[in-house]
Amino acid sequence: MSEKKGKPELSIAVPFYNEEENAKTVVKDLVSVLGKAGIGFEIIAVDNGSVDATTQILDTLQSDKVKVIHVKKNKGFGNGILQAWQVARGNCLGYTCGDNEIDAIAVLRVFNKLVSTNLDLCKGRRVSRGYGFFRRLESMVYNRLFCPLFLGYQLGDVNGYPKIMTRDCYNALKLSYMDSFFDTEIMVKAVRKGFRIGDVAVEYRKRKKGKSSVKFYIALEFLKNLIKFRMGLLFRKT
């Protein structure tokens, strides 16, 4: 895939929420890995309503390869990505997380598989997560029970990052969820529309710095959206 009319081949969104201890490392690693690969790219770093020093740190990282946008109020993980994609110029659009739990090389591997195998969407599939028993149980219940029961699909590691898709795929999905349900919306719509989907095994590592922003209320919000989304699918069938 070549760069066309000055457009980068790949636009990667990275939402940061209170990640002052990780932001610099994540951005610099992405610039290094993608730059050495020789592909045209842009990184869109999203200050997703942070109240720590993340804002100032990201501003110092702006360059011809790094664009920084500021979202004043955190409206969710998905909203940060959608805000970034509104200004993205790449032929392919993707995102990864800003907590440094995924190595930058994973973005390159997912992108390479997307291009080399002519996929519409490619994502990471988590291995060696280093999660505790209850986190593993939560993931298993969601992927093997909730998805088939509520959505009618067993989608594998729905929340695996990075995710990268062609611009045509993105335009067709018409994404609207702004919170943690964003990942599920992508996968369900992509499956229903018959897009070619692949994945790459990605090693996740435990967070070393900062604190996770995942809270119990987010799980409840996710369950609410899961039911709402399923009802929408049922009504569209009638």
C-alpha positions in Angstrom: 0.0 0.0 0.0 1.5 3.3 -1.0 1.0 6.8 0.2 -1.4 8.7 -2.1 -1.5 12.5 -2.7 0.4 13.2 0.5 -2.0 11.1 2.7 -0.3 8.8 5.2 -0.9 5.1 4.8 -1.9 4.8 8.5 -3.5 7.1 11.1 -3.2 5.7 14.6 -5.3 7.3 17.4 -4.1 6.9 21.0 -6.5 8.2 23.7 -4.8 9.2 27.0 -6.7 9.8 30.2 -4.5 10.8 33.1 -1.5 8.9 31.7 1.3 11.4 32.6 3.6 8.5 33.4 3.0 6.7 30.1 2.2 9.2 27.4 5.8 10.1 26.4 7.0 6.5 26.2 3.9 5.4 24.2 4.1 8.1 21.6 7.9 8.0 21.2 7.9 4.2 20.8 5.2 4.4 18.1 7.1 7.0 16.2 10.3 4.9 16.4 8.7 1.6 15.3 6.6 3.0 12.5 9.3 5.3 11.3 11.8 2.5 11.0 9.3 0.4 9.1 9.3 3.1 6.3 5.5 3.5 6.1 3.7 6.8 5.9 1.9 7.3 9.2 0.5 9.9 11.6 -0.2 9.5 15.3 -3.1 11.4 16.7 -2.6 11.6 20.5 -5.8 12.5 22.3 -5.8 14.2 25.6 -9.1 12.7 26.6 -10.1 15.1 29.4 -7.0 14.5 31.6 -6.7 16.4 34.8 -3.0 15.6 35.4 0.1 16.6 33.4 -0.8 14.5 30.4 -2.0 17.6 28.6 1.3 19.4 28.9 3.3 16.3 28.1 1.5 15.6 24.9 1.8 19.2 23.7 5.6 18.8 23.9 5.4 15.8 21.6 3.8 17.5 18.6 5.7 17.1 15.3 5.1 16.4 11.7 4.2 12.9 12.7 2.3 13.5 15.9 -0.9 15.5 16.0 -2.3 16.3 19.5 -6.0 17.1 20.0 -7.6 18.0 23.3 -11.0 16.8 24.5 -12.1 19.0 27.4 -14.5 16.5 29.0 -13.9 12.8 29.0 -17.0 11.3 27.4 -15.5 7.8 27.0 -12.8 5.8 25.4 -14.7 5.6 22.1 -15.3 9.3 21.9 -11.6 10.0 22.1 -11.0 7.8 19.2 -13.8 9.1 17.1 -12.6 12.7 17.7 -9.2 11.7 16.4 -10.6 9.9 13.4 -12.5 13.1 12.4 -9.1 14.8 11.7 -7.3 11.7 10.5 -5.9 11.7 6.9 -4.7 8.1 6.6 -5.9 5.5 4.1 -6.2 3.2 7.1 -7.5 4.1 10.5 -6.6 2.5 13.8 -6.1 2.9 17.5 -4.2 1.5 20.4 -4.2 2.2 24.1 -2.2 4.8 26.0 -1.4 2.8 29.1 1.7 1.1 27.6 0.3 -2.4 28.1 0.9 -3.1 24.4 4.2 -2.8 22.6 4.4 -0.4 19.6 5.5 -3.3 17.4 2.0 -4.8 17.7 0.6 -1.8 15.7 3.0 -2.6 12.9 2.3 -6.3 12.9 -1.5 -5.7 12.8 -1.1 -3.2 10.0 1.2 -5.5 8.0 -1.3 -8.3 8.2 -4.2 -6.0 7.2 -2.3 -5.0 4.0 -0.6 -8.3 3.1 -3.7 -10.4 3.4 -6.1 -7.8 1.9 -8.3 -7.5 5.0 -10.9 -4.9 5.9 -10.2 -5.0 9.6 -7.4 -6.5 11.7 -7.0 -6.5 15.4 -4.8 -7.8 18.2 -5.7 -11.0 20.1 -4.4 -10.9 23.6 -2.1 -13.6 24.9 -0.1 -13.8 28.2 -2.3 -11.1 29.7 -0.9 -11.4 33.2 -4.4 -10.9 34.6 -5.6 -12.2 37.9 -8.2 -15.0 38.2 -11.2 -12.7 38.4 -10.1 -10.6 35.4 -9.6 -13.7 33.3 -13.0 -15.0 34.4 -14.6 -11.7 33.5 -13.0 -11.8 30.0 -14.1 -15.4 29.5 -17.7 -14.8 30.5 -17.9 -11.8 28.2 -16.3 -13.4 25.1 -17.9 -16.8 25.5 -21.3 -16.0 27.1 -22.4 -12.5 26.7 -21.4 -12.1 23.0 -23.2 -15.3 21.8 -26.2 -14.7 24.1 -26.8 -11.0 23.5 -25.3 -10.4 20.1 -25.6 -13.8 18.4 -21.8 -14.0 17.7 -18.8 -15.5 19.4 -16.2 -12.9 18.4 -13.1 -14.0 20.2 -11.1 -11.2 22.0 -13.5 -8.4 21.2 -11.5 -5.8 23.2 -8.1 -6.8 21.8 -5.9 -3.9 20.6 -4.6 -2.6 18.3 -7.5 -2.4 15.8 -6.9 -1.1 12.3 -9.3 -0.9 9.4 -9.5 0.5 5.9 -11.2 3.9 5.5 -13.9 2.2 3.4 -14.6 -0.1 6.3 -14.7 2.8 8.8 -17.1 4.8 6.6 -19.5 1.8 6.3 -19.6 1.0 10.0 -21.1 4.4 11.0 -19.9 4.1 14.6 -21.8 6.0 17.3 -20.9 4.5 20.8 -18.6 6.8 22.7 -17.8 4.6 25.8 -16.3 1.1 26.3 -18.9 -0.5 24.1 -17.1 1.0 21.1 -15.0 -2.1 20.6 -18.0 -4.4 20.5 -19.9 -2.1 18.1 -17.0 -2.3 15.7 -16.7 -6.0 15.7 -20.5 -6.8 15.5 -21.1 -4.3 12.7 -18.0 -5.6 10.8 -19.2 -9.2 11.1 -22.8 -8.3 10.1 -21.6 -6.4 7.0 -19.4 -9.3 5.9 -16.0 -7.6 6.1 -12.8 -9.6 5.9 -11.5 -9.7 9.5 -8.2 -11.1 10.8 -6.2 -11.0 14.0 -2.7 -11.2 15.3 -1.5 -12.6 18.6 -0.4 -9.7 20.8 1.3 -10.1 24.1 -0.2 -7.8 26.8 1.9 -6.8 29.7 0.9 -5.6 33.1 0.6 -1.9 33.6 3.8 -0.7 35.2 3.0 3.0 35.7 -0.2 5.0 36.4 -3.6 3.7 37.5 -6.3 2.1 35.5 -9.4 4.2 34.8 -11.7 1.2 34.5 -14.3 1.4 37.3 -17.3 -0.8 38.3 -19.8 1.7 36.9 -18.2 1.3 33.5 -19.0 -2.4 33.6 -22.6 -1.6 34.4 -22.7 1.0 31.6 -21.3 -1.6 29.2 -24.0 -4.2 30.2 -26.7 -1.5 29.6 -25.3 -0.8 26.1 -25.0 -4.5 25.4 -28.7 -5.0 26.0 -29.6 -1.8 24.1 -27.5 -2.8 21.1 -29.0 -6.3 21.1 -32.6 -4.8 21.1 -31.7 -2.6 18.2 -30.5 -5.6 16.2 -33.8 -7.4 17.0 -35.9 -4.5 16.0 -34.1 -4.1 12.7 -34.8 -7.7 11.9 -38.6 -7.2 12.3 
